[in-house]
Amino acid sequence: MSDELKAKINWSCKFNKKSYQIIDGYLRIVEHTNLAYVEPHKVIIGDKLYLFFNEQKHFYIGSLKKKIPLSELSEYIARH
């Protein structure tokens, strides 16, 4: 996880007085194929799972279905 992304998450959680846990994502290679995919960084804030990718301007909640702008992270944490 990039330092910039960590700083944004850290600031948003401290601002909202929420504890969090970061689980770094990584590149996964599917054995016996030429396929690979990027596992997102997982951040558990309260009881919710947030998914982040480096150098993206959005994040996801629980799965890759709900996309939210990164600029709204602090507001989203405060509401949920």
ROVEX-142671 format. One record per atom (N, C-alpha, C, CB): residue number from 1; residue in three letters; atom name; x, y, z. Coordinates in pm, 1 decimal, decimal comma, padded with zeros to 6 digits, m for minus. Atoms other than C-alpha are relative to their C-alpha. Glycine has a CB too. Example, Ala and Ser with C-alpha at 12.3 -4.5 7.8 and 13.67 -1.06 7.14 Angstrom:
<drenlos>
+-------+------+-------+----------+----------+----------+
! tikol ! minu ! bakol !       c1 !       c2 !       c3 !
+-------+------+-------+----------+----------+----------+
!     1 !  ALA !     N !  00089,0 ! m00119,0 !  00000,0 !
!     1 !  ALA !    CA !  01230,0 ! m00450,0 !  00780,0 !
!     1 !  ALA !     C !  00090,0 !  00120,0 !  00000,0 !
!     1 !  ALA !    CB ! m00099,2 !  00002,7 !  00124,6 !
!     2 !  SER !     N ! m00082,0 ! m00119,0 ! m00006,0 !
!     2 !  SER !    CA !  01367,0 ! m00106,0 !  00714,0 !
!     2 !  SER !     C ! m00077,0 !  00109,0 !  00073,0 !
!     2 !  SER !    CB !  00041,4 !  00046,2 ! m00141,5 !
+-------+------+-------+----------+----------+----------+
</drenlos>
This chain:
<drenlos>
+-------+------+-------+----------+----------+----------+
! tikol ! minu ! bakol !       c1 !       c2 !       c3 !
+-------+------+-------+----------+----------+----------+
!     1 !  MET !     N !  00085,7 ! m00116,8 !  00000,0 !
!     1 !  MET !    CA !  00000,0 !  00000,0 !  00000,0 !
!     1 !  MET !     C !  00090,1 !  00122,9 !  00000,0 !
!     1 !  MET !    CB ! m00097,4 ! m00000,1 !  00122,7 !
!     2 !  SER !     N ! m00081,5 ! m00120,1 !  00009,1 !
!     2 !  SER !    CA !  00137,9 !  00338,0 ! m00092,4 !
!     2 !  SER !     C ! m00010,2 !  00082,9 !  00128,3 !
!     2 !  SER !    CB ! m00042,5 !  00083,8 ! m00121,1 !
!     3 !  ASP !     N ! m00000,7 ! m00085,8 ! m00118,8 !
!     3 !  ASP !    CA !  00232,5 !  00582,3 !  00182,1 !
!     3 !  ASP !     C ! m00110,8 !  00104,5 ! m00006,4 !
!     3 !  ASP !    CB !  00135,7 !  00068,9 !  00015,1 !
!     4 !  GLU !     N !  00105,3 ! m00100,8 !  00017,8 !
!     4 !  GLU !    CA ! m00010,1 !  00838,0 !  00038,2 !
!     4 !  GLU !     C ! m00137,8 ! m00056,9 !  00037,2 !
!     4 !  GLU !    CB ! m00001,2 !  00050,9 ! m00146,1 !
!     5 !  LEU !     N !  00127,7 !  00063,6 ! m00030,4 !
!     5 !  LEU !    CA ! m00304,2 !  00597,5 !  00061,1 !
!     5 !  LEU !     C ! m00010,4 ! m00031,0 !  00149,1 !
!     5 !  LEU !    CB ! m00017,1 ! m00128,6 ! m00082,5 !
!     6 !  LYS !     N ! m00001,1 !  00026,0 ! m00144,0 !
!     6 !  LYS !    CA ! m00205,8 !  00489,2 !  00414,1 !
!     6 !  LYS !     C ! m00028,0 !  00127,8 !  00078,8 !
!     6 !  LYS !    CB !  00134,9 ! m00059,9 !  00042,6 !
!     7 !  ALA !     N !  00018,6 ! m00127,7 ! m00069,4 !
!     7 !  ALA !    CA ! m00192,1 !  00854,6 !  00520,2 !
!     7 !  ALA !     C ! m00145,8 !  00045,5 ! m00008,0 !
!     7 !  ALA !    CB !  00092,6 !  00107,9 ! m00059,7 !
!     8 !  LYS !     N !  00140,9 ! m00039,1 !  00014,7 !
!     8 !  LYS !    CA ! m00542,2 !  00923,2 !  00382,8 !
!     8 !  LYS !     C ! m00090,3 ! m00084,0 !  00090,1 !
!     8 !  LYS !    CB ! m00044,5 ! m00014,0 ! m00146,7 !
!     9 !  ILE !     N !  00080,1 !  00089,2 ! m00084,5 !
!     9 !  ILE !    CA ! m00687,2 !  00620,3 !  00561,5 !
!     9 !  ILE !     C !  00022,5 !  00033,5 !  00146,6 !
!     9 !  ILE !    CB !  00035,0 ! m00148,3 ! m00027,4 !
!    10 !  ASN !     N ! m00034,6 ! m00031,6 ! m00138,0 !
!    10 !  ASN !    CA ! m00504,0 !  00701,8 !  00884,1 !
!    10 !  ASN !     C ! m00067,0 !  00131,0 !  00043,5 !
!    10 !  ASN !    CB !  00153,2 !  00009,8 !  00016,1 !
!    11 !  TRP !     N !  00060,4 ! m00129,2 ! m00034,1 !
!    11 !  TRP !    CA ! m00620,4 !  01065,8 !  00879,9 !
!    11 !  TRP !     C ! m00151,9 ! m00012,8 !  00014,8 !
!    11 !  TRP !    CB !  00034,2 !  00105,3 ! m00107,5 !
!    12 !  SER !     N !  00146,2 !  00014,0 ! m00003,6 !
!    12 !  SER !    CA ! m00983,5 !  00973,5 !  00804,0 !
!    12 !  SER !     C ! m00045,8 ! m00076,3 !  00123,9 !
!    12 !  SER !    CB ! m00049,8 ! m00071,4 ! m00126,2 !
!    13 !  CYS !     N !  00038,2 !  00079,7 ! m00117,3 !
!    13 !  CYS !    CA ! m00995,8 !  00712,3 !  01080,6 !
!    13 !  CYS !     C !  00025,7 !  00076,3 !  00129,6 !
!    13 !  CYS !    CB !  00076,7 ! m00133,0 !  00001,5 !
!    14 !  LYS !     N ! m00028,7 ! m00078,5 ! m00120,9 !
!    14 !  LYS !    CA ! m00828,4 !  00934,9 !  01340,7 !
!    14 !  LYS !     C ! m00097,7 !  00115,4 !  00014,2 !
!    14 !  LYS !    CB !  00143,9 !  00053,4 ! m00002,9 !
!    15 !  PHE !     N !  00095,2 ! m00111,2 ! m00002,0 !
!    15 !  PHE !    CA ! m01055,1 !  01226,4 !  01247,2 !
!    15 !  PHE !     C ! m00135,5 ! m00046,1 !  00052,7 !
!    15 !  PHE !    CB ! m00015,5 !  00060,4 ! m00140,9 !
!    16 !  ASN !     N !  00128,8 !  00055,7 ! m00041,3 !
!    16 !  ASN !    CA ! m01359,2 !  01002,4 !  01303,7 !
!    16 !  ASN !     C !  00010,5 ! m00089,8 !  00124,2 !
!    16 !  ASN !    CB ! m00060,1 ! m00079,0 ! m00114,5 !
!    17 !  LYS !     N ! m00023,6 !  00079,6 ! m00121,6 !
!    17 !  LYS !    CA ! m01205,9 !  00828,7 !  01610,4 !
!    17 !  LYS !     C ! m00039,7 ! m00146,1 ! m00018,1 !
!    17 !  LYS !    CB ! m00077,0 !  00059,4 !  00117,5 !
!    18 !  LYS !     N !  00028,0 !  00140,0 !  00032,4 !
!    18 !  LYS !    CA ! m01228,5 !  00485,1 !  01449,8 !
!    18 !  LYS !     C !  00131,8 ! m00076,9 ! m00005,6 !
!    18 !  LYS !    CB ! m00077,1 ! m00012,2 ! m00135,5 !
!    19 !  SER !     N ! m00117,1 !  00086,0 !  00013,0 !
!    19 !  SER !    CA ! m00980,4 !  00201,8 !  01483,1 !
!    19 !  SER !     C ! m00008,6 ! m00072,1 ! m00134,3 !
!    19 !  SER !    CB !  00009,4 ! m00102,1 !  00118,8 !
!    20 !  TYR !     N ! m00001,9 !  00067,6 !  00129,9 !
!    20 !  TYR !    CA ! m00871,8 !  00019,5 !  01170,7 !
!    20 !  TYR !     C !  00112,9 ! m00101,0 ! m00005,1 !
!    20 !  TYR !    CB !  00014,6 !  00101,7 ! m00114,5 !
!    21 !  GLN !     N ! m00102,7 !  00101,2 !  00024,4 !
!    21 !  GLN !    CA ! m00669,3 ! m00275,6 !  01047,9 !
!    21 !  GLN !     C !  00022,8 ! m00007,2 ! m00150,0 !
!    21 !  GLN !    CB ! m00041,4 ! m00140,1 !  00058,1 !
!    22 !  ILE !     N ! m00034,7 !  00007,9 !  00142,3 !
!    22 !  ILE !    CA ! m00485,9 ! m00287,1 !  00714,0 !
!    22 !  ILE !     C !  00055,2 ! m00138,8 ! m00031,6 !
!    22 !  ILE !    CB !  00103,4 !  00110,0 ! m00038,2 !
!    23 !  ILE !     N ! m00051,5 !  00126,2 !  00053,3 !
!    23 !  ILE !    CA ! m00431,0 ! m00610,5 !  00522,9 !
!    23 !  ILE !     C !  00045,4 !  00030,3 ! m00143,1 !
!    23 !  ILE !    CB ! m00109,9 ! m00116,9 !  00004,6 !
!    24 !  ASP !     N ! m00054,3 ! m00037,1 !  00131,0 !
!    24 !  ASP !    CA ! m00201,4 ! m00543,0 !  00227,5 !
!    24 !  ASP !     C ! m00042,6 ! m00096,8 ! m00108,9 !
!    24 !  ASP !    CB !  00151,2 !  00006,4 !  00006,0 !
!    25 !  GLY !     N !  00030,3 !  00080,0 !  00117,8 !
!    25 !  GLY !    CA ! m00308,3 ! m00663,9 ! m00113,6 !
!    25 !  GLY !     C !  00129,2 ! m00031,9 ! m00073,3 !
!    25 !  GLY !    CB ! m00099,3 !  00073,5 ! m00093,2 !
!    26 !  TYR !     N ! m00118,5 !  00038,4 !  00075,5 !
!    26 !  TYR !    CA ! m00069,7 ! m00815,7 ! m00363,9 !
!    26 !  TYR !     C ! m00040,8 ! m00058,1 ! m00135,1 !
!    26 !  TYR !    CB !  00084,7 ! m00101,6 !  00079,5 !
!    27 !  LEU !     N !  00022,9 !  00059,9 !  00131,0 !
!    27 !  LEU !    CA ! m00035,1 ! m00961,7 ! m00709,9 !
!    27 !  LEU !     C ! m00014,4 ! m00151,0 !  00017,7 !
!    27 !  LEU !    CB !  00116,1 !  00034,2 ! m00099,0 !
!    28 !  ARG !     N !  00022,4 !  00145,3 ! m00006,1 !
!    28 !  ARG !    CA ! m00181,4 ! m01313,0 ! m00733,8 !
!    28 !  ARG !     C !  00019,3 ! m00058,4 ! m00139,0 !
!    28 !  ARG !    CB ! m00142,8 ! m00033,7 !  00054,6 !
!    29 !  ILE !     N ! m00021,6 !  00069,8 !  00126,5 !
!    29 !  ILE !    CA ! m00068,3 ! m01550,0 ! m01004,7 !
!    29 !  ILE !     C ! m00074,5 ! m00133,0 !  00007,3 !
!    29 !  ILE !    CB !  00153,7 ! m00021,8 ! m00028,7 !
!    30 !  VAL !     N !  00075,4 !  00124,7 !  00005,6 !
!    30 !  VAL !    CA ! m00300,3 ! m01834,4 ! m01102,6 !
!    30 !  VAL !     C !  00093,4 ! m00107,5 ! m00055,7 !
!    30 !  VAL !    CB ! m00130,2 !  00014,9 ! m00088,3 !
!    31 !  GLU !     N ! m00095,0 !  00104,5 !  00038,7 !
!    31 !  GLU !    CA ! m00085,9 ! m02146,2 ! m01113,7 !
!    31 !  GLU !     C ! m00043,6 ! m00073,2 ! m00127,3 !
!    31 !  GLU !    CB !  00016,5 ! m00100,0 !  00113,8 !
!    32 !  HIS !     N !  00018,0 !  00076,7 !  00123,5 !
!    32 !  HIS !    CA ! m00049,5 ! m02336,7 ! m01440,7 !
!    32 !  HIS !     C ! m00073,2 !  00079,6 ! m00108,9 !
!    32 !  HIS !    CB ! m00076,6 ! m00127,8 !  00029,9 !
!    33 !  THR !     N !  00058,6 ! m00087,1 !  00103,7 !
!    33 !  THR !    CA ! m00181,8 ! m02038,4 ! m01640,5 !
!    33 !  THR !     C !  00091,1 !  00120,7 ! m00016,3 !
!    33 !  THR !    CB ! m00147,1 !  00044,8 !  00037,3 !
!    34 !  ASN !     N ! m00072,8 ! m00125,4 !  00013,9 !
!    34 !  ASN !    CA ! m00052,2 ! m01706,2 ! m01763,1 !
!    34 !  ASN !     C ! m00084,3 !  00116,0 !  00054,5 !
!    34 !  ASN !    CB !  00037,7 !  00024,8 ! m00148,2 !
!    35 !  LEU !     N !  00089,5 ! m00100,7 ! m00056,6 !
!    35 !  LEU !    CA ! m00317,5 ! m01520,6 ! m01560,0 !
!    35 !  LEU !     C !  00051,2 !  00051,1 !  00134,0 !
!    35 !  LEU !    CB ! m00140,3 ! m00057,2 !  00016,4 !
!    36 !  ALA !     N ! m00033,0 ! m00062,5 ! m00128,4 !
!    36 !  ALA !    CA ! m00254,6 ! m01279,0 ! m01275,6 !
!    36 !  ALA !     C ! m00103,4 !  00108,9 !  00025,8 !
!    36 !  ALA !    CB !  00146,7 !  00058,9 !  00000,4 !
!    37 !  TYR !     N !  00089,5 ! m00109,6 ! m00034,4 !
!    37 !  TYR !    CA ! m00469,8 ! m01030,6 ! m01088,8 !
!    37 !  TYR !     C !  00048,1 !  00067,2 !  00127,9 !
!    37 !  TYR !    CB ! m00144,9 ! m00050,4 !  00016,0 !
!    38 !  VAL !     N ! m00040,0 ! m00078,4 ! m00115,8 !
!    38 !  VAL !    CA ! m00427,3 ! m00763,3 ! m00826,5 !
!    38 !  VAL !     C ! m00103,2 ! m00018,8 !  00110,1 !
!    38 !  VAL !    CB !  00015,5 !  00149,9 ! m00036,6 !
!    39 !  GLU !     N !  00084,2 !  00013,1 ! m00119,1 !
!    39 !  GLU !    CA ! m00567,9 ! m00842,4 ! m00483,3 !
!    39 !  GLU !     C ! m00005,3 !  00138,5 !  00065,2 !
!    39 !  GLU !    CB !  00056,0 ! m00110,7 !  00100,6 !
!    40 !  PRO !     N !  00006,5 ! m00135,2 ! m00058,6 !
!    40 !  PRO !    CA ! m00698,5 ! m00515,3 ! m00331,8 !
!    40 !  PRO !     C !  00051,3 !  00002,4 !  00143,5 !
!    40 !  PRO !    CB ! m00143,6 !  00052,6 ! m00003,9 !
!    41 !  HIS !     N ! m00033,1 ! m00019,9 ! m00140,6 !
!    41 !  HIS !    CA ! m00574,4 ! m00374,7 ! m00003,8 !
!    41 !  HIS !     C ! m00131,8 ! m00001,4 !  00076,7 !
!    41 !  HIS !    CB !  00080,0 !  00134,9 !  00023,3 !
!    42 !  LYS !     N !  00121,8 !  00008,2 ! m00080,9 !
!    42 !  LYS !    CA ! m00832,5 ! m00457,7 !  00262,9 !
!    42 !  LYS !     C !  00022,0 !  00080,0 !  00127,6 !
!    42 !  LYS !    CB ! m00037,3 ! m00148,9 !  00032,7 !
!    43 !  VAL !     N ! m00006,4 ! m00077,0 ! m00123,8 !
!    43 !  VAL !    CA ! m00901,6 ! m00220,0 !  00549,4 !
!    43 !  VAL !     C ! m00130,3 ! m00024,6 !  00074,3 !
!    43 !  VAL !    CB !  00023,1 !  00153,9 ! m00027,3 !
!    44 !  ILE !     N !  00117,7 !  00022,2 ! m00083,3 !
!    44 !  ILE !    CA ! m01137,8 ! m00312,8 !  00829,4 !
!    44 !  ILE !     C ! m00011,7 !  00119,6 !  00092,5 !
!    44 !  ILE !    CB !  00009,4 ! m00135,0 !  00080,9 !
!    45 !  ILE !     N !  00028,0 ! m00118,0 ! m00082,4 !
!    45 !  ILE !    CA ! m01287,2 ! m00002,8 !  00988,0 !
!    45 !  ILE !     C ! m00131,3 ! m00029,0 !  00070,6 !
!    45 !  ILE !    CB ! m00007,3 !  00134,2 ! m00086,4 !
!    46 !  GLY !     N !  00118,8 !  00041,8 ! m00073,7 !
!    46 !  GLY !    CA ! m01530,8 ! m00082,7 !  01265,6 !
!    46 !  GLY !     C ! m00031,2 ! m00143,2 ! m00038,1 !
!    46 !  GLY !    CB ! m00121,4 !  00093,4 ! m00029,2 !
!    47 !  ASP !     N !  00037,8 !  00135,2 !  00044,0 !
!    47 !  ASP !    CA ! m01718,3 ! m00384,1 !  01131,9 !
!    47 !  ASP !     C ! m00017,7 ! m00008,0 ! m00151,6 !
!    47 !  ASP !    CB ! m00129,2 ! m00043,7 !  00069,1 !
!    48 !  LYS !     N !  00014,9 ! m00003,3 !  00145,4 !
!    48 !  LYS !    CA ! m01702,4 ! m00287,8 !  00761,7 !
!    48 !  LYS !     C !  00133,3 ! m00025,8 ! m00069,7 !
!    48 !  LYS !    CB ! m00057,3 !  00134,8 ! m00044,6 !
!    49 !  LEU !     N ! m00116,6 !  00027,8 !  00082,8 !
!    49 !  LEU !    CA ! m01461,6 ! m00407,8 !  00494,1 !
!    49 !  LEU !     C !  00006,7 !  00102,0 ! m00113,5 !
!    49 !  LEU !    CB ! m00004,9 ! m00144,9 ! m00056,2 !
!    50 !  TYR !     N ! m00024,7 ! m00097,6 !  00105,5 !
!    50 !  TYR !    CA ! m01317,2 ! m00139,4 !  00265,7 !
!    50 !  TYR !     C !  00111,1 ! m00055,2 ! m00088,4 !
!    50 !  TYR !    CB !  00038,2 !  00140,8 !  00059,0 !
!    51 !  LEU !     N ! m00099,9 !  00049,1 !  00094,8 !
!    51 !  LEU !    CA ! m01119,4 ! m00226,6 ! m00048,3 !
!    51 !  LEU !     C !  00062,3 !  00118,4 ! m00073,4 !
!    51 !  LEU !    CB ! m00063,3 ! m00100,2 ! m00100,9 !
!    52 !  PHE !     N ! m00073,7 ! m00109,3 !  00062,7 !
!    52 !  PHE !    CA ! m00851,3 !  00001,0 ! m00193,5 !
!    52 !  PHE !     C !  00101,0 ! m00055,5 ! m00099,6 !
!    52 !  PHE !    CB !  00070,9 !  00086,2 !  00106,4 !
!    53 !  PHE !     N ! m00106,7 !  00028,5 !  00094,7 !
!    53 !  PHE !    CA ! m00618,9 ! m00006,1 ! m00493,7 !
!    53 !  PHE !     C !  00090,7 !  00121,6 ! m00003,4 !
!    53 !  PHE !    CB ! m00056,0 ! m00034,0 ! m00142,5 !
!    54 !  ASN !     N ! m00092,9 ! m00112,4 !  00011,7 !
!    54 !  ASN !    CA ! m00304,2 !  00206,7 ! m00518,1 !
!    54 !  ASN !     C ! m00031,0 !  00081,3 ! m00124,6 !
!    54 !  ASN !    CB !  00145,6 ! m00049,7 ! m00003,7 !
!    55 !  GLU !     N !  00011,8 ! m00093,8 !  00112,1 !
!    55 !  GLU !    CA ! m00328,0 !  00511,2 ! m00742,8 !
!    55 !  GLU !     C ! m00138,3 !  00002,7 ! m00063,1 !
!    55 !  GLU !    CB !  00100,8 ! m00034,3 ! m00105,1 !
!    56 !  GLN !     N !  00138,5 ! m00010,9 !  00047,0 !
!    56 !  GLN !    CA ! m00706,7 !  00496,9 ! m00774,7 !
!    56 !  GLN !     C ! m00069,0 !  00111,3 !  00077,8 !
!    56 !  GLN !    CB ! m00076,7 ! m00135,6 !  00016,6 !
!    57 !  LYS !     N !  00071,0 ! m00111,2 ! m00062,2 !
!    57 !  LYS !    CA ! m00943,1 !  00782,5 ! m00694,9 !
!    57 !  LYS !     C ! m00131,9 ! m00044,1 !  00062,7 !
!    57 !  LYS !    CB ! m00025,6 !  00108,8 ! m00102,1 !
!    58 !  HIS !     N !  00122,5 !  00051,8 ! m00060,3 !
!    58 !  HIS !    CA ! m01210,7 !  00557,1 ! m00543,2 !
!    58 !  HIS !     C !  00032,9 ! m00121,5 !  00086,9 !
!    58 !  HIS !    CB ! m00103,8 ! m00037,4 ! m00109,3 !
!    59 !  PHE !     N ! m00013,2 !  00119,2 ! m00082,2 !
!    59 !  PHE !    CA ! m01261,0 !  00275,2 ! m00293,6 !
!    59 !  PHE !     C ! m00131,6 ! m00074,6 ! m00004,0 !
!    59 !  PHE !    CB !  00040,0 !  00035,4 !  00146,1 !
!    60 !  TYR !     N !  00118,8 !  00085,9 !  00005,5 !
!    60 !  TYR !    CA ! m01513,3 ! m00003,6 ! m00248,0 !
!    60 !  TYR !     C ! m00037,2 ! m00044,6 !  00140,8 !
!    60 !  TYR !    CB !  00024,4 ! m00123,3 ! m00091,7 !
!    61 !  ILE !     N !  00050,1 !  00049,4 ! m00128,0 !
!    61 !  ILE !    CA ! m01727,7 ! m00130,9 !  00038,1 !
!    61 !  ILE !     C ! m00043,2 ! m00145,3 ! m00017,1 !
!    61 !  ILE !    CB ! m00118,4 !  00087,8 !  00052,0 !
!    62 !  GLY !     N !  00040,6 !  00140,6 ! m00002,1 !
!    62 !  GLY !    CA ! m01747,2 ! m00507,0 !  00096,0 !
!    62 !  GLY !     C !  00032,4 ! m00080,8 ! m00123,8 !
!    62 !  GLY !    CB ! m00142,9 ! m00007,4 !  00022,5 !
!    63 !  SER !     N ! m00029,9 !  00068,1 !  00126,3 !
!    63 !  SER !    CA ! m01710,4 ! m00603,0 ! m00270,8 !
!    63 !  SER !     C !  00030,7 !  00107,5 ! m00103,7 !
!    63 !  SER !    CB ! m00119,9 ! m00092,2 ! m00046,7 !
!    64 !  LEU !     N ! m00034,6 ! m00097,0 !  00105,2 !
!    64 !  LEU !    CA ! m01619,2 ! m00441,1 ! m00600,8 !
!    64 !  LEU !     C ! m00122,9 !  00056,5 ! m00069,7 !
!    64 !  LEU !    CB !  00090,9 ! m00064,9 ! m00102,9 !
!    65 !  LYS !     N !  00124,2 ! m00048,1 !  00061,3 !
!    65 !  LYS !    CA ! m01982,8 ! m00351,8 ! m00671,6 !
!    65 !  LYS !     C ! m00028,0 !  00146,5 !  00030,8 !
!    65 !  LYS !    CB ! m00116,4 ! m00084,2 !  00046,7 !
!    66 !  LYS !     N !  00032,8 ! m00137,2 ! m00040,4 !
!    66 !  LYS !    CA ! m02010,6 ! m00023,1 ! m00480,7 !
!    66 !  LYS !     C !  00126,5 !  00084,3 !  00002,5 !
!    66 !  LYS !    CB ! m00069,1 !  00002,1 !  00138,9 !
!    67 !  LYS !     N ! m00117,2 ! m00084,1 !  00018,9 !
!    67 !  LYS !    CA ! m01755,6 !  00238,0 ! m00592,0 !
!    67 !  LYS !     C ! m00028,6 !  00139,3 !  00056,8 !
!    67 !  LYS !    CB !  00038,8 !  00008,1 ! m00150,5 !
!    68 !  ILE !     N !  00018,7 ! m00130,2 ! m00064,7 !
!    68 !  ILE !    CA ! m01713,4 !  00556,3 ! m00383,8 !
!    68 !  ILE !     C !  00127,3 !  00082,0 ! m00019,7 !
!    68 !  ILE !    CB ! m00033,7 ! m00016,2 !  00152,8 !
!    69 !  PRO !     N ! m00120,0 ! m00084,0 !  00016,2 !
!    69 !  PRO !    CA ! m01478,9 !  00851,6 ! m00450,9 !
!    69 !  PRO !     C !  00081,7 !  00005,2 !  00129,2 !
!    69 !  PRO !    CB ! m00039,8 !  00142,9 ! m00042,6 !
!    70 !  LEU !     N ! m00089,7 ! m00003,9 ! m00114,6 !
!    70 !  LEU !    CA ! m01176,6 !  00853,3 ! m00220,6 !
!    70 !  LEU !     C ! m00014,8 !  00130,1 !  00078,3 !
!    70 !  LEU !    CB !  00144,1 ! m00017,2 ! m00045,6 !
!    71 !  SER !     N !  00019,0 ! m00129,2 ! m00066,5 !
!    71 !  SER !    CA ! m01248,4 !  01218,7 ! m00142,6 !
!    71 !  SER !     C ! m00114,1 ! m00003,9 !  00101,6 !
!    71 !  SER !    CB ! m00027,1 !  00108,5 ! m00103,5 !
!    72 !  GLU !     N !  00112,6 !  00012,8 ! m00092,4 !
!    72 !  GLU !    CA ! m01561,1 !  01101,0 !  00044,8 !
!    72 !  GLU !     C !  00025,7 ! m00101,5 !  00111,7 !
!    72 !  GLU !    CB ! m00124,3 ! m00039,5 ! m00076,5 !
!    73 !  LEU !     N ! m00031,2 !  00103,8 ! m00098,5 !
!    73 !  LEU !    CA ! m01380,8 !  00847,5 !  00268,1 !
!    73 !  LEU !     C ! m00033,9 !  00043,8 !  00142,3 !
!    73 !  LEU !    CB !  00147,2 ! m00037,2 ! m00008,5 !
!    74 !  SER !     N !  00023,7 ! m00047,1 ! m00136,6 !
!    74 !  SER !    CA ! m01393,2 !  01054,6 !  00586,9 !
!    74 !  SER !     C ! m00149,7 !  00015,0 !  00029,5 !
!    74 !  SER !    CB !  00071,3 !  00133,7 !  00022,5 !
!    75 !  GLU !     N !  00144,9 ! m00016,0 ! m00016,1 !
!    75 !  GLU !    CA ! m01761,2 !  01141,4 !  00537,9 !
!    75 !  GLU !     C ! m00069,1 ! m00136,0 !  00008,6 !
!    75 !  GLU !    CB ! m00058,6 !  00081,9 ! m00116,7 !
!    76 !  TYR !     N !  00060,4 !  00133,0 !  00001,2 !
!    76 !  TYR !    CA ! m01848,1 !  00778,0 !  00464,0 !
!    76 !  TYR !     C !  00023,8 ! m00070,7 !  00134,2 !
!    76 !  TYR !    CB !  00057,4 ! m00084,4 ! m00116,6 !
!    77 !  ILE !     N ! m00032,4 !  00061,0 ! m00128,6 !
!    77 !  ILE !    CA ! m01669,2 !  00655,9 !  00777,3 !
!    77 !  ILE !     C ! m00085,9 !  00061,6 !  00111,3 !
!    77 !  ILE !    CB !  00150,8 !  00017,5 !  00031,9 !
!    78 !  ALA !     N !  00078,5 ! m00069,2 ! m00102,8 !
!    78 !  ALA !    CA ! m01851,4 !  00916,1 !  00987,8 !
!    78 !  ALA !     C ! m00145,2 ! m00045,7 ! m00000,8 !
!    78 !  ALA !    CB !  00006,8 !  00151,4 ! m00020,6 !
!    79 !  ARG !     N !  00141,5 !  00040,4 !  00010,3 !
!    79 !  ARG !    CA ! m02193,1 !  00803,2 !  00859,0 !
!    79 !  ARG !     C ! m00024,3 ! m00145,3 !  00034,6 !
!    79 !  ARG !    CB ! m00050,5 !  00025,7 ! m00138,7 !
!    80 !  HIS !     N !  00021,2 !  00144,7 ! m00018,1 !
!    80 !  HIS !    CA ! m02136,1 !  00430,2 !  00900,2 !
!    80 !  HIS !     C !  00078,0 ! m00055,2 !  00113,7 !
!    80 !  HIS !    CB !  00035,8 ! m00074,6 ! m00123,9 !
+-------+------+-------+----------+----------+----------+
</drenlos>
